[in-house]
Amino acid sequence: MQKGIIGKKLGMTQLFDENGKVIPVTIVEAGPCVVVQKKTEESDGYCAVQLGFGDVSAKKVTKPAKGHFEKANVAPKKTLREFRFDDISALSVGDIIKADAFAAGDHVDVVGFSKGKGYAGTIKRFNGHRLRESHGTGPVARHAGSNGSCSTPSRVFKGKKLPGHLGTERVTVQNLTVVKIDPENNLIAIKGAVPGAKGSVVTLSDSVKA
């Protein structure tokens, strides 16, 4: 059966395998998640389940969301994510999914939002190089250089790499390995780094490559 869960990135540490080799891992607090909605081929044109993660006060939920949770007869949740599965017959609205849905050795795809880095120049944002700091460059060694022209085409082409907002993008890291599970505390240790800052929401699902 296909698996998916919502979690919170807690940070990175390291574990040791049976040979004493260091394994860098990211600790994710995965679940518990509740099934809020099921989508089927008949009603929606595709099969999926909507999971909810993290408790939130009913006063902080909008009226449409409140009705959505009441229809499912579940407590309001802070985060909702949808997972497309080929077969959802084994799941029902109200079911609880915990970290023990995964096991050590599983391969997962992790989705999160990268760290926001604010307004950045072309060197940091696109790995551009500096201008020559010989005669005549002036105090603009890290600028983007000449932009557009006075003759043809007399405009800036779409897609020109210019300064702007960097980070806070949806990032998927594929085919990471689950190293260890702590079902009592709903913790999953994943080999390597996953996108996002500490405390940010991530989703784990079966790897499409494995």
N, C-alpha and C positions, 0 to 999 in steps of 0.2 A: 504494500500500500504506500502511496506517495505521502510525504510528510512536509509540513511547514509550520513555522512558529515565529512569533514576534518576541523580541528581546531587547534588553538594554545593555549597551557596551559599558563594562565596568573599568576596563583598562588592560594593560599587558603585564605579563610576568613570564617566568620560565619554569619548565618542569624537566625532570630527568627520566630518560627511558631506562630499561633494564640493563643496558650497557653503560650507563652513566653519561650518555650523550645529552647535551642541553637542547631542549626544544622550546623555542620562543612561542608563546601562546597568548591569545586574546581571550579574556574571560567575559562571557556573555550571560547575563541573567535572563534565561529563556523561559517565558511563561510565569505562572500559569495563564493560559489563554482560553477564552470561551468562544464556542461557535455561536455567532450572532445571527448569521443568515446562510442559507443554502441557495445556490443558483443552479438551475437545471436547464437542459436543452429545451424542454417544453416551455418553460416560463421566460427564460432569458436568452436562449440560443447558444448557451455554453455552460459547462459545468465548473463551478467554483464554490469555495466556502469563504465567508467573511469572518475573520477572527478579531476579537477584542482583547486589548492588553492594558493593564494599569487602571486602578480604580480612580474615579473622579466623583466629586460631589454632584448630586442631582441638580443643585442650584446653578452649576456652571455649564449645564448642557442646554443646547437650544431646543425649542419645542419640537421641531421635526426629528431631531436626534432622540429626544426623550420618547416620542412615539415609536421610533424604530426599535429602541431597547425594550419598551413595554410590550411590543408585539412579539418579541422573542422571549419575553419574560426573563430577562437577564439584567443585572445591575449595570448602570452606565459605565462605559469604559473610555479611557482617555485616548487610546490609539486604535484605529480600525485599519486592517489591511486585508486585501483579497488574495487568495491563492487559487490558481487554476489547477484542478486535478482532473484526470481522465475518469476516475470513479470516486464518487462521494457517497455511495450507498452505506458505507460503514459509519459515517458521521451523522449526527443529529444535532439540531439546534439545542444549545445548552450544554453540550459535551465539553469537558475540560481537557485541554491538551497541555501536558507538562514536558519538562526537559527529557524525561525518560522515553519520549517518542523516538529520540535519536540514540545511537550507541557509539561507543568508541570504534573508530575505523571508518565510520560513514564519511562520504564525500558530500559537501554542501556548497551551495552558492549563497553568498552573503550580500545583501543590498543595504546600503546606508547612504547618508548625505555627508559629503566630504566637509572638512573643516573650512569655515569661512575665513578668508584672509583679507577681506575689505577691498579697497581700491588699490590696484597694483599696476606698475608700469609694464612695458613690453618685455623687459629683460626677465622679470620674475614670472610674468604671466605666460609668455610664449618662448622662453629661453633665447631671446634675442641677444645679439652681442653689442658691445659698446662701440661708439664711434672712435676714430683715431684721435688721440689726445696730443696731436702735433699742432703746428701753427694753424690758427683759423677756426678750430672746432668750437671754441668758446665754452661757456658753462653749460653745455647741453650734451655731455658725453653719453648720458643714459637715455636720451630722448629717442623717439621713433624715427627720426630722420625726415627727409623731404616727404611731403604729403600732397598728392595731387600734382597739378601743373597748371600753368597759365594758358597753355594751348591744348591740343587734343590730349586726353579726353576731357580736360577741364572739370574733373570731378574725382571723387574718391571711390574706387571700386568697392562693391559689396564684399564683405569678408576680410577687409584690410585688418591686419593685426595691430590693434591700438590698445592703449591703456583702458582699464575698466575693472568691473567687479570680478574677483577671483574666488573660487571655492563655492561651497554650498550647492554642489551639483550631485545629482543622483548617480552613485557609483556602484557597479556590481563587480565583485571579486569571485571568480568561478573556481570550483574544484578544490576547495580547502578541506583539510582533513580534521575530523573531530578526534581529539587526543584523549579526552577524559570527560566523564559525566559525573556530576554530583546531584543525584535526583532529590535528595532531602532538601537542598537549598536551591534547586532549580538552576544550577550553574552548568555551563558547557564551556570547555576549554578547546579553542580552535587554533590549529597550527598557523602561525603567521599573523599578519596584520589585517584588520578589517577597517573599512572607511568610517569616518566620523569621529567626533570628540567624545570624551568620557561622558557617560550619561545620555548619549544620543540613542535613538531608536534604530534598531537594525532588524532585518528579517532573514530567517534561515529557511532554506528549502533544499530538496534533493538536487544534487548537481545534474545538469543536463548533459554533461560530458561523461560522467562516470558510468 
